[in-house]
């Protein structure tokens, strides 16, 4: 969902999304998602 929102925002301001940019963002969001899950497991 977060990646979709990011893409929609980028499209609204007319920024070209290259494959490299998209790939980098996917990696960033994947890392953040895994980090959140790890933190949540530590709290439980």
Phi and psi in radians as a Rosetta constraint file:
Dihedral C 1 N 2 CA 2 C 2 CIRCULARHARMONIC -1.123 0.35
Dihedral N 2 CA 2 C 2 N 3 CIRCULARHARMONIC -0.690 0.35
Dihedral C 2 N 3 CA 3 C 3 CIRCULARHARMONIC -1.146 0.35
Dihedral N 3 CA 3 C 3 N 4 CIRCULARHARMONIC -0.697 0.35
Dihedral C 3 N 4 CA 4 C 4 CIRCULARHARMONIC -1.071 0.35
Dihedral N 4 CA 4 C 4 N 5 CIRCULARHARMONIC -0.775 0.35
Dihedral C 4 N 5 CA 5 C 5 CIRCULARHARMONIC -1.082 0.35
Dihedral N 5 CA 5 C 5 N 6 CIRCULARHARMONIC -0.724 0.35
Dihedral C 5 N 6 CA 6 C 6 CIRCULARHARMONIC -1.076 0.35
Dihedral N 6 CA 6 C 6 N 7 CIRCULARHARMONIC -0.792 0.35
Dihedral C 6 N 7 CA 7 C 7 CIRCULARHARMONIC -1.083 0.35
Dihedral N 7 CA 7 C 7 N 8 CIRCULARHARMONIC -0.770 0.35
Dihedral C 7 N 8 CA 8 C 8 CIRCULARHARMONIC -1.061 0.35
Dihedral N 8 CA 8 C 8 N 9 CIRCULARHARMONIC -0.721 0.35
Dihedral C 8 N 9 CA 9 C 9 CIRCULARHARMONIC -1.110 0.35
Dihedral N 9 CA 9 C 9 N 10 CIRCULARHARMONIC -0.750 0.35
Dihedral C 9 N 10 CA 10 C 10 CIRCULARHARMONIC -1.123 0.35
Dihedral N 10 CA 10 C 10 N 11 CIRCULARHARMONIC -0.732 0.35
Dihedral C 10 N 11 CA 11 C 11 CIRCULARHARMONIC -1.112 0.35
Dihedral N 11 CA 11 C 11 N 12 CIRCULARHARMONIC -0.679 0.35
Dihedral C 11 N 12 CA 12 C 12 CIRCULARHARMONIC -1.074 0.35
Dihedral N 12 CA 12 C 12 N 13 CIRCULARHARMONIC -0.569 0.35
Dihedral C 12 N 13 CA 13 C 13 CIRCULARHARMONIC -1.697 0.35
Dihedral N 13 CA 13 C 13 N 14 CIRCULARHARMONIC 0.250 0.35
Dihedral C 13 N 14 CA 14 C 14 CIRCULARHARMONIC 1.041 0.35
Dihedral N 14 CA 14 C 14 N 15 CIRCULARHARMONIC 0.724 0.35
Dihedral C 14 N 15 CA 15 C 15 CIRCULARHARMONIC -1.668 0.35
Dihedral N 15 CA 15 C 15 N 16 CIRCULARHARMONIC 2.339 0.35
Dihedral C 15 N 16 CA 16 C 16 CIRCULARHARMONIC -1.286 0.35
Dihedral N 16 CA 16 C 16 N 17 CIRCULARHARMONIC 2.220 0.35
Dihedral C 16 N 17 CA 17 C 17 CIRCULARHARMONIC -1.770 0.35
Dihedral N 17 CA 17 C 17 N 18 CIRCULARHARMONIC 1.893 0.35
Dihedral C 17 N 18 CA 18 C 18 CIRCULARHARMONIC -1.462 0.35
Dihedral N 18 CA 18 C 18 N 19 CIRCULARHARMONIC 2.919 0.35
Dihedral C 18 N 19 CA 19 C 19 CIRCULARHARMONIC -1.042 0.35
Dihedral N 19 CA 19 C 19 N 20 CIRCULARHARMONIC -0.680 0.35
Dihedral C 19 N 20 CA 20 C 20 CIRCULARHARMONIC -1.115 0.35
Dihedral N 20 CA 20 C 20 N 21 CIRCULARHARMONIC -0.750 0.35
Dihedral C 20 N 21 CA 21 C 21 CIRCULARHARMONIC -1.120 0.35
Dihedral N 21 CA 21 C 21 N 22 CIRCULARHARMONIC -0.801 0.35
Dihedral C 21 N 22 CA 22 C 22 CIRCULARHARMONIC -1.092 0.35
Dihedral N 22 CA 22 C 22 N 23 CIRCULARHARMONIC -0.763 0.35
Dihedral C 22 N 23 CA 23 C 23 CIRCULARHARMONIC -1.064 0.35
Dihedral N 23 CA 23 C 23 N 24 CIRCULARHARMONIC -0.751 0.35
Dihedral C 23 N 24 CA 24 C 24 CIRCULARHARMONIC -1.097 0.35
Dihedral N 24 CA 24 C 24 N 25 CIRCULARHARMONIC -0.762 0.35
Dihedral C 24 N 25 CA 25 C 25 CIRCULARHARMONIC -1.131 0.35
Dihedral N 25 CA 25 C 25 N 26 CIRCULARHARMONIC -0.704 0.35
Dihedral C 25 N 26 CA 26 C 26 CIRCULARHARMONIC -1.051 0.35
Dihedral N 26 CA 26 C 26 N 27 CIRCULARHARMONIC -0.764 0.35
Dihedral C 26 N 27 CA 27 C 27 CIRCULARHARMONIC -1.094 0.35
Dihedral N 27 CA 27 C 27 N 28 CIRCULARHARMONIC -0.745 0.35
Dihedral C 27 N 28 CA 28 C 28 CIRCULARHARMONIC -1.077 0.35
Dihedral N 28 CA 28 C 28 N 29 CIRCULARHARMONIC -0.833 0.35
Dihedral C 28 N 29 CA 29 C 29 CIRCULARHARMONIC -1.160 0.35
Dihedral N 29 CA 29 C 29 N 30 CIRCULARHARMONIC -0.630 0.35
Dihedral C 29 N 30 CA 30 C 30 CIRCULARHARMONIC -1.115 0.35
Dihedral N 30 CA 30 C 30 N 31 CIRCULARHARMONIC -0.777 0.35
Dihedral C 30 N 31 CA 31 C 31 CIRCULARHARMONIC -1.066 0.35
Dihedral N 31 CA 31 C 31 N 32 CIRCULARHARMONIC -0.803 0.35
Dihedral C 31 N 32 CA 32 C 32 CIRCULARHARMONIC -1.114 0.35
Dihedral N 32 CA 32 C 32 N 33 CIRCULARHARMONIC -0.682 0.35
Dihedral C 32 N 33 CA 33 C 33 CIRCULARHARMONIC -1.125 0.35
Dihedral N 33 CA 33 C 33 N 34 CIRCULARHARMONIC -0.812 0.35
Dihedral C 33 N 34 CA 34 C 34 CIRCULARHARMONIC -1.124 0.35
Dihedral N 34 CA 34 C 34 N 35 CIRCULARHARMONIC -0.657 0.35
Dihedral C 34 N 35 CA 35 C 35 CIRCULARHARMONIC -1.118 0.35
Dihedral N 35 CA 35 C 35 N 36 CIRCULARHARMONIC -0.733 0.35
Dihedral C 35 N 36 CA 36 C 36 CIRCULARHARMONIC -1.107 0.35
Dihedral N 36 CA 36 C 36 N 37 CIRCULARHARMONIC -0.734 0.35
Dihedral C 36 N 37 CA 37 C 37 CIRCULARHARMONIC -1.121 0.35
Dihedral N 37 CA 37 C 37 N 38 CIRCULARHARMONIC -0.695 0.35
Dihedral C 37 N 38 CA 38 C 38 CIRCULARHARMONIC -1.102 0.35
Dihedral N 38 CA 38 C 38 N 39 CIRCULARHARMONIC -0.800 0.35
Dihedral C 38 N 39 CA 39 C 39 CIRCULARHARMONIC -1.084 0.35
Dihedral N 39 CA 39 C 39 N 40 CIRCULARHARMONIC -0.715 0.35
Dihedral C 39 N 40 CA 40 C 40 CIRCULARHARMONIC -1.114 0.35
Dihedral N 40 CA 40 C 40 N 41 CIRCULARHARMONIC -0.659 0.35
Dihedral C 40 N 41 CA 41 C 41 CIRCULARHARMONIC -1.185 0.35
Dihedral N 41 CA 41 C 41 N 42 CIRCULARHARMONIC -0.591 0.35
Dihedral C 41 N 42 CA 42 C 42 CIRCULARHARMONIC -1.193 0.35
Dihedral N 42 CA 42 C 42 N 43 CIRCULARHARMONIC -0.542 0.35
Dihedral C 42 N 43 CA 43 C 43 CIRCULARHARMONIC -1.293 0.35
Dihedral N 43 CA 43 C 43 N 44 CIRCULARHARMONIC -0.640 0.35
